[in-house]
């Protein structure tokens, strides 16, 4: 088992600044090469506190703000334009970055693309529902309309 400090949020594992134990292969082949984590050491405790302070500064501070943001996001549908072939099948898939950009265009709030969760890849024209984690206790469901460009 490898002991790591997460530098980015990893779904199902933890948030930045968390110290986690994972299998060696997962650490060596996935987390460390993608800069999602760094190896733990005694001197890294100061790094953990710095990561946690930065996370607190970026995080939506109160639960009330998160709920207000959730209401704002859920009140509007988002439209994403993508190239599609015959039958409405897309040439690729809609990414979380494209959804985050579409949310910003609507003008409500900016959403970090890493906080958007898509249950299954969006590969066809239509209407989909995606989830956005705003706070540890609050998530929003956004309606995404995919149309041909």
Secondary structure, DSSP 8 states (H G I E B T S, - for coil): -EEEEESS-BTTTB-TT-EEEE-HHHIIIIITTTTSEEE--GGGHHHHHHHHHHHHHHS---HHHHHHHHHHHHTS-EEEEE-B-GGGEEEEEE-HHHHHHHHHHHTS----GGGEE-SS-EEESEEEEEEEE-SSS-EEEEEEEEEE-
